[in-house]
Amino acid sequence: MFQNQEPTPQFTGAVNDRDKNSPWRTLWRFLTHRDTLRVPQAPLPAVKTDLKSLPTDSDWLVWFGHSSYLFCLNGTRYLVDPVLKPEWPATLMMKPFAGTDIYRPDDLPDIDVLIITHEHWDHMEYATLRDIRNRVKQVICPLGIADYLRYWDYKDEQITEMDWYEVVESQKSKVESRITCLPSRHFSNRLLGKRNQTLWASFMVEAGGRKVYIGGDGGYDKRFSEIHERFGSVDLALLENGQYNANWKYIHTTPEDLEKVILDLQAKQVFTVHHNKFALSVHPWSEPSTVAHNIATKHSIRLLDAPIGTVVKY
C-alpha cells in the first residue's frame, strides 16, 4: 500500500464528533447540497480547434477543461489525464458543464507521450483511453496503473511505470526528452476496493532546455520548494485549482495553499486546471479562476488563462 510523505488524513471535516473523518457523511452532504452557484447558468465559452493541424515546431498548450490537456514541447506531443468521453458510472458524478464537452477522442492527433497522474475517474477514464490506444506511442504512469492499461489492451511495450524520483528518457518522442516522476499528496481508490493500491504522482518534463511541471492532484506540502531547489526555473507549471473543500484540505489544493504553491515553485508561467468542467465540490464554479487571478495580480505572476480549446503559446 502506498502512502504520502507526510501524514495525510483524507477527510478532515467534522459537524460533530460522530461525523469526524467520515467519508460517507461527507459524501452525503456533498450529494445533497443544492447551490446554483456550483454550475454555470449559461454555456461556458470554448473554442473547437483542429488539433491534428497544430504544428509541432513551436511550444503550445490546449486545455480541455478540468485536468485534461494536450501540449507540445520541443516537437513532442504530450497528452495528460484525458477525460473526453465519460461513461457510466463516472457520469453519476461527472456531468460536464454546458459548452465544455466539445472534444472527443477522435479529435486528438497521434500522441507521442500519454501521461496519467493517478487512477481517479476524473483523470483516468476508460472510454477515452480505449479509443486512443492505437494512436499512443508511449504511456508514462505511476506504479500500479499498468494493470488497468493492460486490461484495456495496451501493450507492455507502450507502458512505462514509474516510482517517485525515477527518471526516464522518452524513447518514443521525436527529440530527446527527460521525464521525472515526482511526489504528490493525494490518494488512490478507483471504486470500492482498498485504498492506495496504486501510486499518485506529479511529473517534470524536460526537453530542449525547457521544463514543464505537471502537478496532478494533491494538497500542499514541502515538495514544491524541493522541486524548485532541484530543477530551478520551470517554464510552465500546470497546477491543481478547484474541487477543494475544508473537508479534504490535505488531498486537494485550497485557495489559501495555491498561493504558497505558486510562490514555492517560482515557475515563469502558471496555468491552473481541475476546474471549469465538473462540479466535484460545493464552491462556486467560477471561484478558482478568480482566486488564481488575484494571486497573479498580487505577486506579478504570469498566469496563462484561456477558454477551453484555445491554443496557448508558452
PLY file of the C-alpha trace (Angstrom):
ply
format ascii 1.0
element vertex 314
property float x
property float y
property float z
element edge 313
property int vertex1
property int vertex2
end_header
0.00 0.00 0.00
1.32 3.45 -0.96
1.43 6.43 1.38
2.24 10.12 1.31
5.47 11.65 2.54
3.57 13.37 5.35
0.60 12.15 7.42
-2.45 12.89 5.26
-5.95 12.26 6.58
-8.29 12.05 3.63
-11.30 13.64 5.35
-10.89 16.38 7.92
-14.34 17.89 8.37
-16.50 17.34 11.42
-20.03 18.50 12.05
-19.78 16.76 15.41
-17.59 14.10 16.97
-19.61 11.35 15.34
-19.01 12.83 11.88
-15.28 13.31 12.22
-13.28 11.70 9.38
-16.42 10.03 8.00
-16.15 9.86 4.20
-19.71 8.61 3.82
-21.22 11.50 5.78
-19.07 13.96 3.86
-20.11 12.39 0.55
-23.79 12.51 1.54
-23.56 16.21 2.39
-21.91 16.82 -0.97
-24.54 14.88 -2.94
-27.44 16.56 -1.17
-26.02 20.10 -1.30
-28.01 22.28 -3.68
-26.45 25.55 -4.78
-26.95 27.05 -8.23
-23.52 28.71 -8.00
-21.84 25.31 -8.33
-22.81 25.15 -12.01
-22.71 27.97 -14.59
-26.13 29.15 -15.69
-25.05 29.63 -19.32
-22.72 27.63 -21.60
-19.07 28.41 -21.00
-17.04 29.81 -23.89
-14.95 27.23 -25.70
-13.04 27.01 -28.97
-13.09 23.98 -31.28
-9.53 23.83 -32.56
-8.36 21.45 -35.27
-5.84 19.68 -33.03
-4.46 17.49 -35.80
-3.34 20.52 -37.80
-1.38 22.17 -34.98
2.33 22.44 -35.86
4.99 20.80 -33.75
7.68 23.40 -34.40
6.51 25.61 -31.52
5.50 25.07 -27.90
1.78 25.33 -27.16
-0.94 24.11 -24.82
-4.61 23.27 -25.38
-6.78 22.73 -22.31
-9.93 20.59 -22.49
-11.31 21.61 -19.09
-10.73 20.04 -15.67
-7.30 18.32 -15.74
-7.15 17.19 -19.37
-4.78 18.94 -21.73
-2.53 18.48 -24.74
0.78 20.28 -25.05
3.69 20.36 -27.41
7.22 20.70 -26.08
10.18 20.79 -28.46
8.35 18.86 -31.17
6.74 16.21 -28.95
3.01 15.97 -28.23
2.10 15.15 -24.61
-1.45 14.30 -23.54
-2.28 14.48 -19.82
-5.18 12.82 -17.96
-7.62 12.78 -20.89
-11.30 12.59 -19.92
-13.18 13.28 -23.15
-15.85 10.60 -23.16
-17.15 9.88 -19.65
-19.29 6.76 -19.43
-21.25 5.17 -16.62
-20.59 5.02 -13.67
-18.39 8.12 -13.92
-21.33 10.09 -15.31
-23.16 9.73 -11.99
-20.98 12.49 -10.53
-19.17 13.92 -13.58
-21.64 15.85 -15.72
-19.80 18.35 -17.94
-20.84 21.98 -17.79
-22.73 23.19 -20.84
-20.32 24.23 -23.59
-17.32 22.34 -22.20
-17.91 18.93 -23.75
-16.86 19.71 -27.31
-13.84 17.43 -27.73
-13.88 13.68 -28.32
-11.05 11.13 -28.58
-11.29 11.22 -32.39
-10.34 14.90 -32.32
-6.90 14.12 -30.90
-3.80 13.78 -33.08
-1.36 10.92 -32.67
0.15 11.14 -29.19
3.87 10.75 -28.57
3.57 10.53 -24.77
0.42 9.98 -22.70
0.89 10.91 -19.02
-1.52 9.68 -16.35
-1.10 11.20 -12.89
-3.38 8.82 -10.95
-6.29 6.45 -11.31
-9.30 8.58 -10.29
-12.23 8.72 -12.70
-11.74 12.41 -13.43
-8.15 11.73 -14.57
-8.12 8.20 -15.99
-11.23 7.41 -18.00
-11.68 4.11 -19.78
-13.62 5.13 -22.89
-11.12 7.83 -23.88
-8.10 5.61 -23.24
-9.73 2.75 -25.13
-10.40 4.90 -28.17
-6.89 6.37 -28.43
-4.75 3.35 -27.52
-3.68 2.66 -31.13
-2.53 6.26 -31.54
-0.40 6.43 -28.37
3.29 5.67 -28.69
4.25 5.71 -25.00
2.36 5.86 -21.70
4.03 7.25 -18.57
2.18 6.44 -15.34
2.74 5.82 -11.61
3.17 2.34 -10.15
0.11 0.10 -10.36
-1.61 1.87 -13.26
-0.20 -0.55 -15.84
-2.56 -3.30 -14.72
-5.53 -1.19 -15.82
-3.89 -0.36 -19.12
-3.04 -3.96 -19.92
-6.63 -4.96 -19.14
-7.71 -2.25 -21.58
-5.46 -3.83 -24.27
-2.46 -1.54 -24.09
0.75 -3.38 -24.95
3.60 -3.81 -22.49
5.99 -2.02 -24.82
3.77 1.06 -24.70
3.82 1.39 -20.91
6.44 2.82 -18.57
5.51 2.65 -14.88
7.40 4.92 -12.51
8.00 5.37 -8.81
8.64 8.77 -7.26
12.02 10.20 -8.24
12.57 7.75 -11.07
13.72 9.25 -14.36
13.19 8.00 -17.91
14.46 9.23 -21.20
11.48 9.21 -23.53
12.18 6.68 -26.27
9.08 7.44 -28.32
9.34 11.22 -28.55
10.72 13.00 -31.60
13.62 14.58 -29.72
15.46 13.66 -26.56
13.36 14.36 -23.50
13.57 13.53 -19.83
10.61 12.79 -17.57
10.92 12.67 -13.79
8.18 11.17 -11.64
7.69 13.30 -8.54
5.57 13.11 -5.38
2.10 14.44 -4.83
-0.03 14.46 -1.67
-3.14 12.58 -2.64
-4.60 9.05 -2.56
-5.95 6.35 -4.87
-9.17 4.38 -4.92
-10.85 3.56 -8.21
-14.23 2.45 -6.90
-14.98 0.41 -3.79
-11.74 -1.51 -3.41
-8.87 -1.00 -0.99
-7.33 2.44 -0.91
-3.85 3.39 -2.05
-3.11 0.26 -4.06
-1.74 2.38 -6.92
0.56 5.39 -6.75
-0.30 9.04 -7.45
2.29 11.44 -8.82
3.30 14.68 -10.45
5.83 14.89 -13.30
8.54 17.14 -14.66
9.07 17.07 -18.43
12.33 18.47 -19.78
13.21 18.89 -23.43
15.26 21.33 -25.46
16.29 23.28 -22.38
12.67 23.92 -21.32
10.72 22.45 -18.38
7.02 21.78 -17.87
5.72 20.71 -14.46
2.56 18.58 -14.38
1.20 18.98 -10.87
-1.54 16.33 -10.79
-3.81 16.39 -7.74
-2.68 16.97 -4.19
-2.62 19.10 -1.08
0.16 21.46 -0.13
3.44 20.32 1.41
7.17 20.98 1.14
7.52 19.25 -2.24
7.06 22.46 -4.22
10.04 24.20 -2.67
12.04 20.99 -3.06
11.11 20.81 -6.74
12.33 24.38 -7.21
15.59 23.56 -5.44
16.09 20.52 -7.65
15.01 21.83 -11.06
15.42 25.58 -10.78
13.36 27.75 -13.08
10.36 25.98 -14.64
8.93 27.42 -17.86
5.34 26.31 -17.23
3.59 24.85 -14.19
0.16 23.25 -14.54
-1.34 23.36 -11.07
-4.47 22.00 -9.43
-7.02 24.70 -8.57
-10.59 23.60 -7.96
-12.80 20.96 -6.33
-11.30 21.98 -2.99
-13.10 21.83 0.34
-12.19 22.15 4.01
-13.27 18.51 4.39
-10.40 17.36 2.16
-7.86 20.15 2.55
-4.85 17.81 2.70
-5.51 15.99 -0.57
-6.50 18.94 -2.80
-5.06 22.43 -3.16
-7.13 25.01 -1.32
-7.21 28.71 -2.39
-5.05 29.62 0.61
-2.48 26.99 -0.33
-2.44 27.77 -4.06
-0.63 30.99 -3.27
2.01 29.04 -1.30
2.37 26.52 -4.15
2.98 29.23 -6.73
5.46 31.12 -4.56
7.37 27.95 -3.61
7.61 26.69 -7.18
8.60 30.05 -8.72
7.58 29.00 -12.22
7.90 31.52 -15.04
4.32 30.84 -16.14
1.33 29.19 -14.46
-1.80 27.57 -15.88
-4.34 26.29 -13.38
-6.55 23.26 -14.02
-9.07 21.00 -12.21
-11.94 23.42 -12.77
-14.46 24.71 -15.36
-15.89 21.35 -16.38
-17.28 19.32 -13.46
-18.74 20.25 -10.08
-16.99 17.86 -7.69
-17.16 20.15 -4.67
-19.52 22.82 -3.37
-17.61 26.03 -4.12
-18.92 28.41 -6.84
-17.82 27.18 -10.25
-16.07 30.47 -11.11
-14.17 30.83 -7.84
-10.95 29.01 -8.85
-10.32 31.40 -11.76
-10.91 34.41 -9.53
-8.54 33.01 -6.90
-5.79 32.43 -9.48
-6.15 35.91 -10.97
-6.00 37.55 -7.55
-2.81 35.68 -6.68
-1.26 36.52 -10.04
-2.08 40.21 -9.66
-0.78 40.34 -6.09
2.57 38.76 -6.93
3.01 39.75 -10.62
2.75 36.12 -11.72
2.38 35.40 -15.45
-0.91 33.50 -15.40
-1.91 31.85 -18.66
-5.68 31.71 -18.79
-7.84 30.97 -21.80
-11.15 29.30 -22.69
-11.24 25.56 -23.31
-9.76 24.67 -26.69
-7.70 27.84 -27.12
-4.14 27.39 -28.38
-1.92 28.98 -25.73
1.72 29.69 -26.56
4.09 29.42 -23.62
0 1
1 2
2 3
3 4
4 5
5 6
6 7
7 8
8 9
9 10
10 11
11 12
12 13
13 14
14 15
15 16
16 17
17 18
18 19
19 20
20 21
21 22
22 23
23 24
24 25
25 26
26 27
27 28
28 29
29 30
30 31
31 32
32 33
33 34
34 35
35 36
36 37
37 38
38 39
39 40
40 41
41 42
42 43
43 44
44 45
45 46
46 47
47 48
48 49
49 50
50 51
51 52
52 53
53 54
54 55
55 56
56 57
57 58
58 59
59 60
60 61
61 62
62 63
63 64
64 65
65 66
66 67
67 68
68 69
69 70
70 71
71 72
72 73
73 74
74 75
75 76
76 77
77 78
78 79
79 80
80 81
81 82
82 83
83 84
84 85
85 86
86 87
87 88
88 89
89 90
90 91
91 92
92 93
93 94
94 95
95 96
96 97
97 98
98 99
99 100
100 101
101 102
102 103
103 104
104 105
105 106
106 107
107 108
108 109
109 110
110 111
111 112
112 113
113 114
114 115
115 116
116 117
117 118
118 119
119 120
120 121
121 122
122 123
123 124
124 125
125 126
126 127
127 128
128 129
129 130
130 131
131 132
132 133
133 134
134 135
135 136
136 137
137 138
138 139
139 140
140 141
141 142
142 143
143 144
144 145
145 146
146 147
147 148
148 149
149 150
150 151
151 152
152 153
153 154
154 155
155 156
156 157
157 158
158 159
159 160
160 161
161 162
162 163
163 164
164 165
165 166
166 167
167 168
168 169
169 170
170 171
171 172
172 173
173 174
174 175
175 176
176 177
177 178
178 179
179 180
180 181
181 182
182 183
183 184
184 185
185 186
186 187
187 188
188 189
189 190
190 191
191 192
192 193
193 194
194 195
195 196
196 197
197 198
198 199
199 200
200 201
201 202
202 203
203 204
204 205
205 206
206 207
207 208
208 209
209 210
210 211
211 212
212 213
213 214
214 215
215 216
216 217
217 218
218 219
219 220
220 221
221 222
222 223
223 224
224 225
225 226
226 227
227 228
228 229
229 230
230 231
231 232
232 233
233 234
234 235
235 236
236 237
237 238
238 239
239 240
240 241
241 242
242 243
243 244
244 245
245 246
246 247
247 248
248 249
249 250
250 251
251 252
252 253
253 254
254 255
255 256
256 257
257 258
258 259
259 260
260 261
261 262
262 263
263 264
264 265
265 266
266 267
267 268
268 269
269 270
270 271
271 272
272 273
273 274
274 275
275 276
276 277
277 278
278 279
279 280
280 281
281 282
282 283
283 284
284 285
285 286
286 287
287 288
288 289
289 290
290 291
291 292
292 293
293 294
294 295
295 296
296 297
297 298
298 299
299 300
300 301
301 302
302 303
303 304
304 305
305 306
306 307
307 308
308 309
309 310
310 311
311 312
312 313
